[in-house]
Amino acid sequence: MRINSGKFGQVFEQQAGEGKRMRHNFLIGQYGGFNEAKYRRDFGEGFYGIEACLFQQESDIERLRLQSKQDDFRIGVHFPLRAGSSRVRDALFLAKDEAVRQQAFARVQQELDYLTTAIQPSYVLFHYPKPVILDDRVNWGRWHFEDPSEYVFESDYPIELLQERSEVLFEWLARIGQEYKFVPVLELDALNRYATTKRDVLERLLMKHNTIKLCLDTARLYIQERIDPYFDARAVIERYAGFAELIHLSTLRIEESGERKQTRYPVLPHLDPSEGWAPIEDYMRIIGRHNPNVKIMFEHRSEQVSDEELAACYSWVEELLRGAL
């Protein structure tokens, strides 16, 4: 597969001699446990750290902690760090059922008590809104949910309830983040009109509680744009990139039929949007314009590409953030 040709090849060669100016903000993911081979291959010199999620064994958490001390990197947590605490991964902070909502807060509190003694994460990430609030006009058959409790339709969840419960959530996260010394990060899940129109529920809360940050997931944004005719991923990125602490970066190809191919694929400059790939260059240019120092977590399956392609992935993203392309 040819990738390092023309201006991109020149950029990568030039980058090799210039040093790693942006890579202090790069992270890799470790899900399910500590994968030694992935760490040795994917983690580059000067990287910020590792995002960990759903570890099965305490021994892997200890291995991660020791490795972070040895190699001087930070740990971020995609809640929950430990698998098995609930039938669904994400905390249902906004559930209509008050008992379910209180259970979500209690579950997170318990996990945070553990995290502060185990690894002291630099950030803890939660999905928002959760349950996801779905636009009734859209066919969501191709959006994956583990459990029906993870979503509710807009017609059954008024914006006033979202405002009320989000206020409580943001106040709690701001307080608990300060107390436990981590940055609360909210990864935007599927979004309905409450977050994509001119109603400023989310923006107002982010400005009021400015210690709480966002995560934008490029694959998730692209999938919603292909499913939802009312959704504009570029507009959402334009609106929220300045509030982001973190970008979950990967790509995928979606055929005309809607079928997803090569999911969690590393971003590379030759992957053509006209062939169904996510328009990563457009996304990254917007992000770089608003927030060039944002952290980039490579949420990809690196075994799908060669060592040369993986290096090209890192270099291309770095250059886009710097505005050098």
N, C-alpha and C positions, 0 to 999 in steps of 0.2 A: 504494500500500500504506500503510495507516494504522498508525502505530506510536506517535507521541508524544501519547497521549491519557491522560486521567485522572491517576493519581498519577505515572506514568512521565513524562508530559510536564512535570509540575510539578517533578519531580526534575531533569530535564535542564536546564530553565530556571534552576533554582536553582544547579545545578552550574556553569553558564556564568559565573555571577558570583562563584563561590567560589574559582576557581583550580584548578590541576591538582595536587591534593594527593597522589595515588597514582601519577601517570603516570611518575614517575621509575623505576618498575619495569616499564614496558611495553616490549615488543619487537615488531618485525615480522620476518618471514622473507624471505630472499632465496635461492632455490634455482635452481641452474643457471647463474647469472650475476648481475651487478648490473643490476637493472631500474630505470632512472631514473624512469620514470613511476610505478611502484609506490612507490618511495621518496618522491617528491614528494607523492603522494596519501595514503599510509598512515602515514608517519612523523610523529608529532605533536610539538608543543613539549614539551620536558622528557622525552622518551622515553629509556629506558636505552640501547637499542641495537638491533642487528640480529643475527639468527642466520643463518649462512651454511652452505650445504651443496652439494656436488657442482658446484662451479664448473668450467666447461669451459675457460675461457681465463685465463691468467695476468694479462692486461690487466684483467680484471674484478676480480681479487683486489687488484691495485694501485689500481683505482678505489675499491674499498671501503675500503681502508686510508686513502687520501687524504681520502675523504669523512668518515671517522670522525675524522680529525684536524681537518678544517675545521669540522665541526658538533659536535665534542666528544661523541661517543657511543662505547659499548663494542661489541666484537664477540664474539659467542659462536659456536662452531663445532659443528654437528651433523656428527660424523665420517662420512665424510671431507670435508674442504674441497675437495679436488681430485678430479674425476671420473676414472675409468679405471684406478684402481690395483688393482682386483680385479673378478672377475665378480659378486660380491655386495657390496652396500654395507657391511653391518655386519661388525665384527670378531668372529670366532667364538671368543671367549675361552674358552668352556667346552666346545669340541669334544671328543668322545671320542677322536678320532684325535690323537695327540700331535704329529705333524708339522703338522697343520692348526692346532692351538692355538698352536704356536710361531711359525708364519707370521703369525698374527693379532697376536701381541705385537710381532713384528719390523715388521710393516706400520704399526702404530700408532706405534711408536718413530720410524720414518722420517718419518711425517707430523708428529709433534710437533717434531722437529728443524727441519722446514721452518716450522711455524707460529710458533715463537718468533722467527724472524728476519723473517717476513713480516708478521704482524699482532699478535702477542702477545695471544691471546684471553683473555677473562675466564673463560670456561668452555669445556670440550670435553665433548660429550655422546656417549655410546655406548648402544646398546640392551642390556638385560639382562632375563632371561637370553638368551644367544645362543650356541649354538642355543636356540630356544624349546623349553621342555619342555611337551609337550601332554598333557592329561588324556585317557587312552584312552577314557573313557566318552562323549566329546563328538564330534559330527560337525563337523570343521574344514573342510569343503568350501568354505565361504564366507570363510575367512580367507586373505588373500593372502600368498604366499611367492614370492620371485623364483627360488628354487633349493631343491632338496630338502635341501641341506646346512644350511639355516637352521632345521630343526626335528628334534626327536627325541621319541619318546613316553615318558611317565613310566615305563612298564613296562620300558623299556630304559635308563633313566637313574636309578639309585638316588639317594636323598637324600644318602647318604654321599659320593657322587662330587660332587654339587652343593656340599656343604659344603667338601670338600677343594679343589676348583678355584675356588670363590668366595673362599676364604681367600687363595689365591695372588693372585687378581685384585685383591682389595681392598688387600692389602698393597702390590702393585705400583702401583696407581693412587694410593694415598695418598703413596707416595714420589715418584712421577713428577710428581704435581700440585704438591707442595712444590718440587721441583727446577725445574720449568718455570713455576711461578707461575700456575697456573690451577686452577679448581675442577672436579674430575671429577664429571660428572653422569651418572647411569644412568637412561635412560628405560625404564620398565617395559613390557615387551612383553607378549604373551599370557602369562597366569599360570596355573599349575596349583596343586594343593593344597600344594605345598611353600612357597608364598608367601601362600596365602590361609587356611590353617588355623592352628591354634595353634602349629605348629612355628615356631620363631623364628630360622631360619637367616638370613634377610635382616635382620631387626630387630637381631639381635645384632651382625652385621657393621657395620651403620650406626652403632650406638652405640659400637662399638670404634674404628671409623675415621670419626670425626665430621667430617672434612674432605670426605668423599664424600657427595654429595647425590643426590636423586632428581628425575626429571621424570615428572609424571603427564599423560597425554594423554587429554583428555575424549572425543574421538571414538573412540579405541581402546578405552577402558573401556566405552563404551556398546555398541560393536559386539560385544565379548566377552560382555556381559550378554545380548544378544539371541541370540547363538549358543550360549552355554554355560549350561545350566539350573542349574549348580552355582555360578555366579559372581554375586557381589553387588558391583556397582561402588561403591555408596555405602559399603559396609563396607570395601572396599579403600582408598577415599579417606580414610575416618575413621582407618584404621590408619596410613597412610603420609604424610598431608598434612604432618605436622610435620617430616618428613625432606626435604621438597621444596625445591629451589632454584628450580624452574621448572615452570610449567603450560603445556603445549601446548593452546591453547584454540581449538576450532572445534566446529561441530555438524553433524549430518546427519539425514536422515529415513530411517527404515527401515520399509518396508511390512510388512503381516502376512505376506506371502509370503517375507520376508527380503531382498527386493531393496532396495539402497541408492539413495537419491535425494538430490540436492542436497548432495553431499559437500563437505567443507571450506567450509561455509557460515558466515558470520559469526554469532555468537550475538546474538540479539535477544529482548527480553522477550515479544513476541507469538507466538513459535514454540512451539506447544502440544504438550507431551509426549503428550497423548491422540491427537494426529494423527501420532505416530511420531517426533517430534523428541526428541533427547537431553534429559534433565531437567537442563539446565545450571544453573538457579537452585538446585536442590538441591545439585548438586556444588559450586557456588561458595560457598554458605552454609557447607558443611562446611569447605572450604578456608579461608575467611575466619575461621572460628572458631578453627582450629588454627594458621594461618600467614598473617596478613593482609598481610605484607610480601613474600610470595612474588613472584617475577617471572612476568609473564604474557606469553607469546609468542603473538601472534595468528596462528595457523597456518591462515589462511583465504584464500579467493579473494575478495578484496575487490571485484573487478569484478562480482560477482554482486549487489551492492547499490548504492544511491545514496549520495551524499556525506552526506545527512542520516541515513541508516540506519547508515553507518559511524560517524558521531559518536555516534549512540545506542548502538551496540555498546560503544564505549569508555566512555561515561558509565555505562551499566548495570553493566558489570563493576566499575568503580571504586566505585560505590555498594554493590554486593554485598560487595566485599572490606571496605569500611568498616563494614558492618553497618547502613547507612542505609536499607535497604529491608526 
